[in-house]
Amino acid sequence: MPKTSKPKNAYSFYVTERCSETKTSYSQGFSKFSEEWDRLGPDAKKVYFAMAEDARELSSSRIPNAKYQKAGERTTWRQTQPQGNGNSPEKILLGPTAGTKNPEQRDLTVQDMIPDVAHGIGEFVLDGEHNNRGEDVPAPAYEDIEVACVTAIDTEYPEQRNILVQKVVVIGCVPLVPVGCGATPINRPVEISLKSFHLTTGFSNDVKHSFHAFIDPGPVTPDKQLVLTDARKNCHKIPYAAFIKGDSDCKRFHEGFRLRKDYYDLYKEMSSFVQTNHRPIVALGSMEDIATTWACLEWLHYQATEDGKKEQRPSLKQLTLSTVDDYVGHAMSVLIGHHSDSLLAEEFERIRKTFSLCRYRRQRSLQCLFHKQVDTEMCADAMACERIYTVFDLLRDYYSLPTNGPFTPRD
């Protein structure tokens, strides 16, 4: 168990709060706010003495890494009575400081408290409530959505002219805990990128042809904190809440970027981007992660719907998804005809293997501004761009696409 530090006194809590409000460092604020503290009356100081008393109680219970807020609004950690013969593991209860136990309070072990926060800020209390805004959505097996993906492509591009001149949209999505992070995935989006291109004019990676957002994934239960920290540090580097300030990557993010939680407006902007001539079109993911992308968008649509209900706004239609693999396979089949099933099968296997290489994803020039500053390849912008340039590579011989300009990435 980590070593318990000396509990704060009343003045320390006051300085912590004022530093947070004025963006002052704690070392400067400790002397800067001393005169303010002296001018405070006894009634105004009561709240900070109450915090200090809680801190002493917590220290005596040897519960580390607790955070505080003002009395009357804060949630504190309290020790429960031993159960049975008194030899059961120590537990702590997350709940209000007064009154009877709320049915939503949860028993937590000390290991549930992960110190991945800005120490000394004095604002954060670990939220033990379950996500009341929609359960996490499990990703289906690709086989379960394969028919829907193929049907969407066949409907969208019934003839070669549609393939050549129609706007094509590709999506990249980074989930809160991606597959392969050593834990059960959590399919809530923390970053989404949409890019559009035309097969005849190529791709221009500018604001007009792009949509990008970092997304607040909502509250999570304390038992997931360690998993979230691992996913952030080892995968996408995106802090999943404003209070996460555990390392230099978090600092870079908070200095220049934000997590959007205006879910309705966010989904509406995405829907406006994924259309042509005011008609919704298909957004293309990759076969390797289309199921995860579907689950993330399902979660996001639920949040947008709930926000819309509260504000009495019109309902939003869900985005239609398919894959770049199906798009390229369909483009080839329309061009060469369906007379050679064996040839199409061979080509589709080549398509799948080519996309799985992700050959362009490592290029820094394709990443978003944040991910260009940190050491990771997991970036929604890079995912979307990599898929577009791979489409050009696969269809270059079939449609005589150029090998330069808007058909190849910049160095």
N, C-alpha and C positions, 0 to 999 in steps of 0.2 A: 504494500500500500504506500502511496506517495507520502512524503513527510508533510505534516501539517504546519503551515506557516503561522506566524503570530497574527492574531485577529486584528482587524482595523479598529481604530477608535472613531469617535463621532466626527472629529475634524477631518480625518482621512476620507470618510464617506462624503462629506461636504465638498472637499477638494475634487474627488473623483467625479461628482456630478457637475461641478462648475467647469472642470476641464473638458468634459464631454460637450457641454453647451457652448463653450467658447473656442473649441478646437485647440486647447492649450495642452502642452505636455505636462505630465504629472510633476516632474521635477521643478518646472517653472511655477506651476500653479500652487505648489505647497507653500511657497512664501508669498506669492502674488495675492492669494485670497485670504490671508490671515486677518487683514483689517476688516474685510467684509464679515468674517466669522465673528470678530469681536463686537461688531455692531448689531448682530442678530440678537433678538430677544429670546428669553427662555422658551417661549412657546414655539418659536420657529426652529429652535435647536432640538426640540423633543424628538422629532422624526429621526434625526441622525443618531441621537443617543439610543433610540430603539433599535436602529440597525446595528449599532455597536454591541448592544446586549445580545441580539440574535447571533452576531459573529462569535461572541464568547461562548455561547451555548453550543454552537456548531463546532468550535475548536475543541471544547471539552468532550464532544462526542466523536472527535477525530474523523469528521466527514470533510474531505478536501474539495477545493474547486467550486464552492457554492458562490452564487452571485446574488446581488441584492437590488431591490428597488425601494421606492419610498413606502413608508408604512401606510397601510390602507389600500395600496394598489398592488403590493408585492405578493409573490408566492414564495414560500420559504420551505426549507427542508426540515422535517421533524422526525425524530426517532420514535418508532413504535415500541410497545412493550414486548419483551421476549415471549415467545409462544411455547406451550408445552412445559418441558423441564428447564427452559431457559437456555438450552444449548443450541437452539436453532440459529441459522445465520442472521447477522444483523440486517435489518431492513429499514428503509426510510420511506416516508410517505410524502408524495407530492400533492399539495393542496393548499387551501386558504389558511391564513394564520389564525382565524377565529371561526367559531360556529361549528356545527356538526359536520361530520364527514360527508362530502358530496359523493353521490353514486359514481361520478365520473373519475374520482381520484383513483390512482393506481399505486400498487406497491412496487417499489423499484429497488434493485440492489445498487450498491455503491458503484459497481462497474458500469452502470448505465450512464454515469456522469462523465462525459468525455471533455477534457479541458481544451477544446479547439476553438477558443474564443479570445477576444481581446482582453487580456487580464487587466483589471483595474478600471475598465470603462464604467462599471457600476450600473449597467442598464439591463443586462441579460439574465433572465431566469429560464432555465430549461423547461420547455413546454412538454408536459407529459400527456397531453390529450391526443387521442387518435385524430387522424385527418377526417374532419366532418364534412369535407367538400368533395367527396367521392373516393371510393377505394382505389388502390393501385390496380391497374389493368394488366392482366397477364398477356404476354405475347402469344398468339396462336402459332401453330406449326405452319410452315409455308404451304404445305399441301392443303391446308384448310382454306387458304385464301387464293390459291393458284388460279382457280377457275375465274374468280372475280377479277384478278389482275389481267388475265388474257382477254376476257370479255371487254374490259374497259378499253384496252388498246384497240381491239378489233372495231369497237364502236366509234372510237375517236378518230381513227385513221383508216376509213374504209377503202381509200384509193391512194394511189401514189401522189396525186396532187396535194392532198392533205399533209402527207409526210413531208413534202418539200417546202411548202409555203406557210404552214401553220406554226404558230408559236408553240414551243415545247418548254415545259417547266420541269425542273429537276429539284428534288428536296434532299437536304442533308439534315439529320436530326441527332443530337447528342442526348442520351437519357441520363438521368440522375446517377444511376449505377448501371453502367453498360455490361453487356454480356462479356465474360472473360475477365472480370475484375476480381474473381475469387469469391464471389458471394452471389446470392440470389439477386437477379437484376431488379431494379426499381424503374419502371417505365413511366417516368414523368420527364418532360423535356426541360433541359436547362439551356439549350441553344438550338435554334432552328435557322436554316438558311434556305432560301428559294432563289433559283437562278433560271433565267429564260434564254433560249437561243432559237435560231432558225437554221434549218439544215442548209439552206442556200446562202445565207449571209454570215453564218458563224455565230460567235459568242463575244460579246463585249462586257467585260466584268466591271460594270459601272453601276451607279445608283439606279439608273432607269431600268436596268435588267436584273436587279438584285433586291432581295429583302433579307434582313438579318436581325435577329433579336436574341438576347439572353433572357431567360424566363425564370421567374420565381417558382420553384416546385412545390411551394406550400409547406405546411408543418409536417413533421415526421415524428414518430415515436422515439423515445430515448434509446431503445435497444438498437436502433439503426445508426446511431451517431458514429460509431467506430467504422462501420461499413461506408458511410458517406465520406468520412475523412480519408479513408483509403482510396476511394474512387476519385476524389478531388486531387489528391496528391499524385496518384499513379496513372490517372487516365486523362481527364479533361481540364484539370487545374481551375475549374470555375467554382468559387465559393457559393454554396447553396443558400446563403442568407446574408443579410447585411452585417450581422454580428460576427461572422467568420473572418478572422483576421490573423490566422495562425502563422503565416509566413510571407515572404516577399512577393510571391505570386498573388496572394490575396490583396496585398497592398496595391499592387499594380492594377488589379481589377477595380477596386473601389475608387481609385484615383480618377479613372477615366470611363468607367462603364457602370451599368446598373441592371438589376434584375427586374424585368417588367412583371407586374401583377395585375395590370388592366386587361384581364383575360378576354373580355368581350371585344374591346377595341383591337387587341392583338389578333384575334382570330378573324375579325372582320377585315383587317388589313391583308392578312394572308389570303383570304377568300377573294379579295379584289385583285390581288396579284395573279392568282391562279385562274385567270379567265381571259378570253379574247372576244372582242366585240360584245362585251357584257354577257357572254355565255361561259359558264364554268367548264374548265377542261381538266385533264388528268394531270396529277403531280406524280413524277417518277422517282421512286427510290431505287435501292439496289436489292437484288434478290437475297443477298446475305443479311440484310437488316430491315427488310420491308415489314416484317411482322412486328419488330420493335417500334418502328416508325408509326405503324398503324396504332399500336397500343398507346404511344405517347400522344398522338393526335386525338385519340378517343378520350384520354384523360383531359386534355386541354379543351376539347369541345364541351365536356361536361362543366368545367369551370366557367367557360364563356356563357353557357346556357343558364347556369345558376345566377351569374352576375346580371344577365339580361332579364331574368325574371324579376329580380329585385328592383331593377330600374325600369321595368315595363317596356323593354326594347324588343324589336322584332327578333324572331328566332333565326338562327344561323344554320345554313345547310352544311352538312359535313363535307369535307374535301374527299374527292375520289382519288384513290391511289392505284398505281401499277408500278412496274419496274422498268429500268433502262434496258435490262436484259430482254424483256418481252418487246419493248419498243424496237430495238435493233433487229431482233429475230423477225418481227412482223414486217419491218421495212425491207429486209432481204427477201422474205417470202412473197411480198407484193411485186417486187421487181423481177424475181426469177421464176415466179409461178409456183404452184403447189404440185407440180408433176413429179418432183423427186423428193419423196419423204426422207429417204436415207441421207441425201445431201443436206437437207434442212436440219436433220438431227445432228449431223456432224458439225454444221455451222453453229448451232445453238450451244453445243458443248464447248466450242472454241470461244463463243461469246461469254459464256459463264466463267471460263478459266481466265479470260482476259480481264474481265471486271474484278475478279478476285485478287488480281495482282496489285491493284490500287497503285499503279506506277507513278501517278502524279501527286499523290497525297502528301508526299514528303517535301514538296516545293513550298518554301516559305512565302513566295509571292502569291500563292493561292489562299493563304490563311487569312482569317480576320485580323483586325488590328491587335486585339488582345493576344491571340495565340502566336502571333509573330514575335511576341516578347517573352514567351515562356517555352519550356522544353517539352513539347508534346506534339504528336501527330494527329490527335483526336480533335478535329475542328470541323464544325458543320459547313463552313464556307469551303474548306478544302475538299470535303466529301462531295459537295455538289459540283464544284469545278472539275474535280478529277473524273467524275462520271460523264460530264459533257465532253471533255477532250478524249475520253476513251470511246465514246459514241463516234466522234469524228474519225478516230483511228480505225475502228471496225468497219465503218461505211465508206471510207475514203476511196477504195477501189470500185465499190459498187456505184457510187454517185459522183465519182471524179472530183472529190473535194480537194481544195488546195492544201499544201503542206506548210503554209505560213500564214501570217496575218491573224485574223480572228479565229482561225481553225487550229492554232497551236498556242500553248501557254507561253507567257513571257518568261525569260530567265530570271 
